[in-house]
Amino acid sequence: MTTVEPQGLTHIGASGEAHMVDVSGKDDTIRLAVAEGYVRMKPETLSTIRDGNAKKGDVIGTARIAGIMAAKQTSNLIPLCHPLMLSKVTVDVLEDANLPGLRIEATVKLTGKTGVEMEALTAVSITCLTIYDMAKAVDKTMEIGGIRVLEKSGGKSGNFRHPELG
């Protein structure tokens, strides 16, 4: 059997076995990541959420808390992610009439040996899923999308800013 060695994949060994990367030799640096996503919905669904009339309660407040909690649990959800002591997690949920729907942005920060992109992406994902769950009785056609890293800083690989941000 021929073994193909993955190019540049740090979580896969030469034989294809998965492992958690050893970051013990890295320096602690300030790490920050920002991710975004959206939930597109019918205009009337957006009005229901905005006006606080969803049967399950405060959709935006509950979704924000779910996103923060999710960021803190990322290593339990994503295989091979390091458990991290996060120093900051913010989740912003903003109305966007052009979707129509809600845009979500999560910012995660720590001082440590590894980045927090997965934590920011997990926060956005779970925030979106919570919005869907709490409003699905009103609108089963909602669409979750656009989940991506906007920027990250810190660490050996340096800074990244999504090209669309200029």
LOTORFI-895519 format. One record per atom (N, C-alpha, C): residue number from 1; chain; atom name; x, y, z. Coordinates in steps of 0.05 Angstrom, whole numbers, padded with zeros to 5 digits. Layout:
BEGIN
  num  cadena  atomo      c1      c2      c3
  NUM       A     CA       X       Y       Z
...
//
This chain:
BEGIN
  num  cadena  atomo      c1      c2      c3
    1       A      N   00017  -00023   00000
    1       A     CA   00000   00000   00000
    1       A      C   00018   00025   00000
    2       A      N   00012   00043  -00017
    2       A     CA   00027   00068  -00019
    2       A      C   00016   00089   00000
    3       A      N   00033   00102   00015
    3       A     CA   00025   00123   00033
    3       A      C   00030   00150   00021
    4       A      N   00009   00166   00019
    4       A     CA   00012   00193   00008
    4       A      C   00015   00211   00032
    5       A      N   00038   00226   00033
    5       A     CA   00042   00244   00055
    5       A      C   00028   00270   00050
    6       A      N   00010   00278   00068
    6       A     CA  -00005   00303   00064
    6       A      C   00015   00327   00064
    7       A      N   00010   00346   00047
    7       A     CA   00027   00369   00044
    7       A      C   00018   00391   00063
    8       A      N   00034   00398   00083
    8       A     CA   00028   00420   00100
    8       A      C   00006   00416   00120
    9       A      N  -00004   00392   00125
    9       A     CA  -00025   00388   00144
    9       A      C  -00012   00380   00171
   10       A      N  -00016   00397   00191
   10       A     CA  -00002   00393   00216
   10       A      C  -00015   00372   00234
   11       A      N  -00040   00365   00229
   11       A     CA  -00054   00346   00246
   11       A      C  -00053   00317   00235
   12       A      N  -00039   00313   00214
   12       A     CA  -00037   00287   00201
   12       A      C  -00008   00278   00200
   13       A      N  -00002   00255   00210
   13       A     CA   00025   00244   00209
   13       A      C   00032   00233   00182
   14       A      N   00057   00224   00179
   14       A     CA   00067   00214   00153
   14       A      C   00051   00189   00144
   15       A      N   00040   00174   00163
   15       A     CA   00025   00150   00157
   15       A      C  -00005   00155   00155
   16       A      N  -00013   00181   00157
   16       A     CA  -00041   00188   00155
   16       A      C  -00056   00188   00182
   17       A      N  -00042   00183   00204
   17       A     CA  -00055   00182   00230
   17       A      C  -00060   00210   00240
   18       A      N  -00082   00215   00253
   18       A     CA  -00089   00241   00264
   18       A      C  -00076   00244   00292
   19       A      N  -00068   00268   00298
   19       A     CA  -00057   00274   00324
   19       A      C  -00060   00304   00330
   20       A      N  -00060   00310   00356
   20       A     CA  -00062   00338   00364
   20       A      C  -00033   00349   00363
   21       A      N  -00030   00372   00351
   21       A     CA  -00004   00385   00347
   21       A      C   00008   00393   00374
   22       A      N   00034   00388   00378
   22       A     CA   00048   00396   00402
   22       A      C   00055   00426   00399
   23       A      N   00043   00442   00416
   23       A     CA   00049   00471   00415
   23       A      C   00066   00480   00438
   24       A      N   00076   00461   00454
   24       A     CA   00091   00468   00478
   24       A      C   00116   00485   00473
   25       A      N   00128   00483   00449
   25       A     CA   00151   00499   00443
   25       A      C   00145   00527   00433
   26       A      N   00120   00533   00428
   26       A     CA   00113   00559   00417
   26       A      C   00113   00580   00440
   27       A      N   00118   00605   00432
   27       A     CA   00116   00627   00451
   27       A      C   00087   00635   00455
   28       A      N   00081   00644   00479
   28       A     CA   00054   00656   00483
   28       A      C   00054   00683   00470
   29       A      N   00033   00688   00454
   29       A     CA   00029   00714   00442
   29       A      C  -00001   00721   00444
   30       A      N  -00008   00746   00441
   30       A     CA  -00036   00754   00440
   30       A      C  -00048   00744   00414
   31       A      N  -00069   00728   00416
   31       A     CA  -00082   00717   00392
   31       A      C  -00111   00728   00391
   32       A      N  -00119   00736   00368
   32       A     CA  -00146   00746   00364
   32       A      C  -00156   00736   00337
   33       A      N  -00182   00729   00337
   33       A     CA  -00195   00722   00312
   33       A      C  -00223   00733   00311
   34       A      N  -00231   00741   00287
   34       A     CA  -00258   00751   00283
   34       A      C  -00271   00735   00260
   35       A      N  -00295   00725   00265
   35       A     CA  -00309   00709   00244
   35       A      C  -00337   00721   00241
   36       A      N  -00349   00714   00219
   36       A     CA  -00376   00724   00214
   36       A      C  -00393   00703   00200
   37       A      N  -00419   00708   00200
   37       A     CA  -00439   00691   00186
   37       A      C  -00465   00706   00186
   38       A      N  -00485   00693   00174
   38       A     CA  -00512   00705   00174
   38       A      C  -00534   00685   00174
   39       A      N  -00558   00694   00182
   39       A     CA  -00582   00678   00179
   39       A      C  -00601   00695   00162
   40       A      N  -00607   00686   00138
   40       A     CA  -00626   00699   00120
   40       A      C  -00654   00689   00127
   41       A      N  -00674   00707   00127
   41       A     CA  -00701   00699   00135
   41       A      C  -00721   00717   00121
   42       A      N  -00746   00710   00123
   42       A     CA  -00768   00726   00113
   42       A      C  -00769   00752   00129
   43       A      N  -00776   00774   00116
   43       A     CA  -00778   00800   00130
   43       A      C  -00796   00798   00155
   44       A      N  -00818   00783   00153
   44       A     CA  -00836   00781   00176
   44       A      C  -00823   00766   00199
   45       A      N  -00805   00747   00193
   45       A     CA  -00791   00733   00214
   45       A      C  -00772   00752   00228
   46       A      N  -00758   00768   00212
   46       A     CA  -00740   00788   00224
   46       A      C  -00756   00807   00242
   47       A      N  -00779   00815   00234
   47       A     CA  -00796   00833   00250
   47       A      C  -00804   00819   00276
   48       A      N  -00812   00794   00274
   48       A     CA  -00820   00778   00298
   48       A      C  -00797   00778   00318
   49       A      N  -00773   00772   00308
   49       A     CA  -00749   00771   00326
   49       A      C  -00743   00799   00338
   50       A      N  -00743   00819   00321
   50       A     CA  -00736   00846   00329
   50       A      C  -00756   00856   00350
   51       A      N  -00782   00850   00346
   51       A     CA  -00803   00860   00364
   51       A      C  -00805   00843   00389
   52       A      N  -00789   00822   00392
   52       A     CA  -00790   00805   00416
   52       A      C  -00814   00787   00418
   53       A      N  -00826   00780   00395
   53       A     CA  -00851   00764   00395
   53       A      C  -00847   00734   00389
   54       A      N  -00822   00725   00388
   54       A     CA  -00817   00697   00384
   54       A      C  -00827   00681   00408
   55       A      N  -00841   00658   00402
   55       A     CA  -00852   00642   00424
   55       A      C  -00832   00632   00443
   56       A      N  -00807   00627   00434
   56       A     CA  -00786   00616   00451
   56       A      C  -00772   00637   00467
   57       A      N  -00778   00663   00463
   57       A     CA  -00766   00684   00479
   57       A      C  -00747   00701   00464
   58       A      N  -00728   00712   00478
   58       A     CA  -00708   00731   00467
   58       A      C  -00688   00717   00449
   59       A      N  -00693   00717   00423
   59       A     CA  -00677   00702   00404
   59       A      C  -00648   00712   00403
   60       A      N  -00645   00738   00401
   60       A     CA  -00618   00749   00398
   60       A      C  -00602   00746   00424
   61       A      N  -00614   00752   00446
   61       A     CA  -00599   00748   00472
   61       A      C  -00591   00720   00477
   62       A      N  -00610   00701   00472
   62       A     CA  -00604   00673   00476
   62       A      C  -00583   00663   00457
   63       A      N  -00585   00671   00432
   63       A     CA  -00565   00663   00412
   63       A      C  -00537   00674   00418
   64       A      N  -00536   00698   00428
   64       A     CA  -00510   00710   00436
   64       A      C  -00497   00693   00458
   65       A      N  -00513   00686   00478
   65       A     CA  -00502   00670   00500
   65       A      C  -00493   00643   00490
   66       A      N  -00509   00631   00473
   66       A     CA  -00502   00605   00461
   66       A      C  -00476   00606   00446
   67       A      N  -00471   00628   00431
   67       A     CA  -00446   00631   00417
   67       A      C  -00422   00633   00435
   68       A      N  -00425   00649   00456
   68       A     CA  -00404   00652   00476
   68       A      C  -00398   00625   00489
   69       A      N  -00418   00611   00497
   69       A     CA  -00414   00584   00509
   69       A      C  -00401   00565   00490
   70       A      N  -00409   00566   00465
   70       A     CA  -00397   00548   00444
   70       A      C  -00368   00553   00441
   71       A      N  -00360   00579   00440
   71       A     CA  -00331   00585   00437
   71       A      C  -00315   00572   00459
   72       A      N  -00326   00572   00483
   72       A     CA  -00311   00560   00506
   72       A      C  -00311   00529   00505
   73       A      N  -00328   00517   00488
   73       A     CA  -00329   00488   00486
   73       A      C  -00318   00477   00460
   74       A      N  -00304   00493   00445
   74       A     CA  -00295   00485   00418
   74       A      C  -00278   00460   00419
   75       A      N  -00261   00457   00438
   75       A     CA  -00244   00433   00439
   75       A      C  -00260   00408   00445
   76       A      N  -00284   00410   00456
   76       A     CA  -00301   00387   00460
   76       A      C  -00317   00380   00435
   77       A      N  -00319   00399   00416
   77       A     CA  -00335   00395   00392
   77       A      C  -00318   00388   00368
   78       A      N  -00295   00400   00365
   78       A     CA  -00278   00397   00342
   78       A      C  -00254   00379   00349
   79       A      N  -00252   00356   00337
   79       A     CA  -00229   00338   00343
   79       A      C  -00202   00352   00338
   80       A      N  -00184   00347   00356
   80       A     CA  -00156   00356   00354
   80       A      C  -00152   00386   00361
   81       A      N  -00173   00400   00368
   81       A     CA  -00170   00428   00377
   81       A      C  -00160   00428   00406
   82       A      N  -00142   00446   00412
   82       A     CA  -00131   00448   00439
   82       A      C  -00152   00462   00457
   83       A      N  -00154   00452   00482
   83       A     CA  -00171   00467   00501
   83       A      C  -00157   00493   00508
   84       A      N  -00171   00515   00507
   84       A     CA  -00158   00541   00510
   84       A      C  -00172   00557   00533
   85       A      N  -00156   00573   00546
   85       A     CA  -00165   00591   00567
   85       A      C  -00170   00618   00553
   86       A      N  -00195   00622   00543
   86       A     CA  -00201   00646   00529
   86       A      C  -00203   00670   00548
   87       A      N  -00194   00693   00539
   87       A     CA  -00195   00717   00556
   87       A      C  -00218   00736   00547
   88       A      N  -00228   00732   00522
   88       A     CA  -00249   00749   00512
   88       A      C  -00265   00734   00491
   89       A      N  -00291   00735   00493
   89       A     CA  -00309   00726   00472
   89       A      C  -00332   00746   00470
   90       A      N  -00335   00758   00446
   90       A     CA  -00358   00775   00442
   90       A      C  -00373   00765   00417
   91       A      N  -00399   00766   00418
   91       A     CA  -00416   00759   00396
   91       A      C  -00436   00781   00391
   92       A      N  -00434   00793   00367
   92       A     CA  -00452   00814   00359
   92       A      C  -00472   00804   00339
   93       A      N  -00497   00810   00343
   93       A     CA  -00519   00801   00326
   93       A      C  -00532   00827   00316
   94       A      N  -00530   00832   00290
   94       A     CA  -00540   00857   00279
   94       A      C  -00560   00852   00257
   95       A      N  -00581   00868   00257
   95       A     CA  -00602   00866   00237
   95       A      C  -00591   00876   00210
   96       A      N  -00597   00861   00189
   96       A     CA  -00589   00870   00162
   96       A      C  -00614   00867   00144
   97       A      N  -00627   00890   00138
   97       A     CA  -00651   00890   00122
   97       A      C  -00645   00881   00093
   98       A      N  -00620   00883   00084
   98       A     CA  -00614   00875   00057
   98       A      C  -00614   00845   00053
   99       A      N  -00610   00830   00074
   99       A     CA  -00611   00800   00071
   99       A      C  -00639   00791   00063
  100       A      N  -00660   00795   00076
  100       A     CA  -00663   00805   00103
  100       A      C  -00654   00784   00123
  101       A      N  -00646   00793   00147
  101       A     CA  -00638   00774   00167
  101       A      C  -00619   00786   00188
  102       A      N  -00604   00768   00200
  102       A     CA  -00585   00776   00221
  102       A      C  -00557   00769   00213
  103       A      N  -00538   00787   00217
  103       A     CA  -00510   00783   00213
  103       A      C  -00497   00778   00241
  104       A      N  -00480   00759   00242
  104       A     CA  -00466   00752   00267
  104       A      C  -00437   00756   00264
  105       A      N  -00424   00769   00284
  105       A     CA  -00395   00772   00284
  105       A      C  -00385   00764   00312
  106       A      N  -00365   00746   00313
  106       A     CA  -00354   00738   00338
  106       A      C  -00324   00745   00339
  107       A      N  -00316   00755   00362
  107       A     CA  -00288   00761   00366
  107       A      C  -00278   00745   00390
  108       A      N  -00256   00732   00387
  108       A     CA  -00245   00715   00408
  108       A      C  -00216   00722   00412
  109       A      N  -00207   00723   00437
  109       A     CA  -00180   00732   00444
  109       A      C  -00169   00715   00467
  110       A      N  -00142   00712   00466
  110       A     CA  -00128   00700   00489
  110       A      C  -00098   00707   00486
  111       A      N  -00083   00701   00507
  111       A     CA  -00054   00701   00505
  111       A      C  -00046   00672   00508
  112       A      N  -00034   00661   00487
  112       A     CA  -00028   00633   00487
  112       A      C  -00011   00624   00464
  113       A      N  -00009   00598   00461
  113       A     CA   00008   00585   00441
  113       A      C  -00005   00578   00415
  114       A      N  -00031   00580   00414
  114       A     CA  -00045   00572   00389
  114       A      C  -00069   00591   00384
  115       A      N  -00077   00592   00359
  115       A     CA  -00097   00612   00350
  115       A      C  -00125   00605   00359
  116       A      N  -00143   00624   00354
  116       A     CA  -00171   00622   00363
  116       A      C  -00191   00624   00340
  117       A      N  -00181   00618   00315
  117       A     CA  -00200   00619   00293
  117       A      C  -00223   00599   00296
  118       A      N  -00217   00575   00305
  118       A     CA  -00238   00555   00308
  118       A      C  -00259   00563   00329
  119       A      N  -00249   00576   00350
  119       A     CA  -00268   00586   00371
  119       A      C  -00286   00607   00360
  120       A      N  -00275   00625   00344
  120       A     CA  -00292   00646   00332
  120       A      C  -00312   00635   00312
  121       A      N  -00303   00616   00296
  121       A     CA  -00321   00603   00277
  121       A      C  -00343   00586   00291
  122       A      N  -00336   00573   00313
  122       A     CA  -00355   00558   00328
  122       A      C  -00376   00576   00341
  123       A      N  -00367   00599   00351
  123       A     CA  -00385   00618   00363
  123       A      C  -00406   00628   00343
  124       A      N  -00396   00634   00319
  124       A     CA  -00414   00644   00297
  124       A      C  -00434   00621   00290
  125       A      N  -00423   00597   00286
  125       A     CA  -00440   00575   00277
  125       A      C  -00463   00569   00297
  126       A      N  -00456   00567   00322
  126       A     CA  -00476   00561   00342
  126       A      C  -00495   00584   00347
  127       A      N  -00486   00609   00344
  127       A     CA  -00504   00631   00345
  127       A      C  -00525   00629   00323
  128       A      N  -00516   00624   00299
  128       A     CA  -00534   00620   00276
  128       A      C  -00554   00597   00280
  129       A      N  -00544   00575   00289
  129       A     CA  -00561   00552   00294
  129       A      C  -00582   00557   00316
  130       A      N  -00574   00572   00336
  130       A     CA  -00593   00579   00357
  130       A      C  -00615   00598   00347
  131       A      N  -00607   00617   00330
  131       A     CA  -00627   00634   00318
  131       A      C  -00647   00617   00302
  132       A      N  -00636   00599   00286
  132       A     CA  -00654   00581   00270
  132       A      C  -00672   00565   00288
  133       A      N  -00661   00553   00309
  133       A     CA  -00677   00537   00327
  133       A      C  -00700   00553   00340
  134       A      N  -00694   00577   00348
  134       A     CA  -00714   00592   00363
  134       A      C  -00735   00605   00345
  135       A      N  -00729   00607   00318
  135       A     CA  -00749   00619   00300
  135       A      C  -00760   00600   00279
  136       A      N  -00752   00575   00280
  136       A     CA  -00761   00556   00259
  136       A      C  -00791   00551   00258
  137       A      N  -00804   00555   00281
  137       A     CA  -00833   00552   00281
  137       A      C  -00847   00574   00263
  138       A      N  -00833   00596   00260
  138       A     CA  -00844   00619   00244
  138       A      C  -00834   00616   00215
  139       A      N  -00810   00606   00211
  139       A     CA  -00798   00607   00184
  139       A      C  -00778   00583   00180
  140       A      N  -00788   00562   00168
  140       A     CA  -00771   00539   00163
  140       A      C  -00752   00543   00139
  141       A      N  -00756   00565   00124
  141       A     CA  -00739   00570   00100
  141       A      C  -00714   00586   00106
  142       A      N  -00709   00592   00132
  142       A     CA  -00685   00608   00138
  142       A      C  -00660   00594   00127
  143       A      N  -00640   00610   00120
  143       A     CA  -00615   00600   00109
  143       A      C  -00592   00611   00125
  144       A      N  -00574   00592   00133
  144       A     CA  -00549   00599   00147
  144       A      C  -00527   00599   00127
  145       A      N  -00510   00620   00127
  145       A     CA  -00488   00620   00108
  145       A      C  -00467   00640   00114
  146       A      N  -00447   00642   00096
  146       A     CA  -00426   00662   00098
  146       A      C  -00408   00659   00121
  147       A      N  -00406   00636   00133
  147       A     CA  -00389   00633   00157
  147       A      C  -00360   00631   00148
  148       A      N  -00344   00651   00158
  148       A     CA  -00316   00652   00150
  148       A      C  -00300   00669   00170
  149       A      N  -00274   00665   00169
  149       A     CA  -00256   00682   00185
  149       A      C  -00251   00708   00171
  150       A      N  -00255   00730   00185
  150       A     CA  -00250   00757   00173
  150       A      C  -00222   00766   00178
  151       A      N  -00212   00760   00202
  151       A     CA  -00184   00768   00208
  151       A      C  -00174   00752   00232
  152       A      N  -00148   00750   00233
  152       A     CA  -00135   00738   00256
  152       A      C  -00108   00751   00260
  153       A      N  -00099   00751   00285
  153       A     CA  -00072   00763   00290
  153       A      C  -00059   00746   00312
  154       A      N  -00032   00749   00312
  154       A     CA  -00016   00735   00332
  154       A      C  -00004   00709   00321
  155       A      N   00017   00701   00334
  155       A     CA   00029   00676   00327
  155       A      C   00050   00678   00305
  156       A      N   00063   00656   00300
  156       A     CA   00085   00654   00280
  156       A      C   00076   00661   00252
  157       A      N   00051   00653   00245
  157       A     CA   00042   00658   00217
  157       A      C   00033   00687   00213
  158       A      N   00033   00703   00234
  158       A     CA   00027   00732   00231
  158       A      C  -00003   00738   00228
  159       A      N  -00008   00760   00215
  159       A     CA  -00035   00770   00214
  159       A      C  -00048   00762   00187
  160       A      N  -00075   00760   00188
  160       A     CA  -00091   00755   00164
  160       A      C  -00115   00773   00165
  161       A      N  -00121   00785   00143
  161       A     CA  -00145   00800   00139
  161       A      C  -00158   00791   00113
  162       A      N  -00184   00784   00114
  162       A     CA  -00197   00775   00090
  162       A      C  -00194   00795   00068
  163       A      N  -00187   00787   00043
  163       A     CA  -00182   00805   00021
  163       A      C  -00206   00823   00015
  164       A      N  -00231   00814   00020
  164       A     CA  -00254   00830   00015
  164       A      C  -00256   00854   00034
  165       A      N  -00242   00854   00056
  165       A     CA  -00243   00876   00075
  165       A      C  -00224   00899   00067
  166       A      N  -00207   00894   00047
  166       A     CA  -00189   00915   00037
  166       A      C  -00164   00919   00053
//
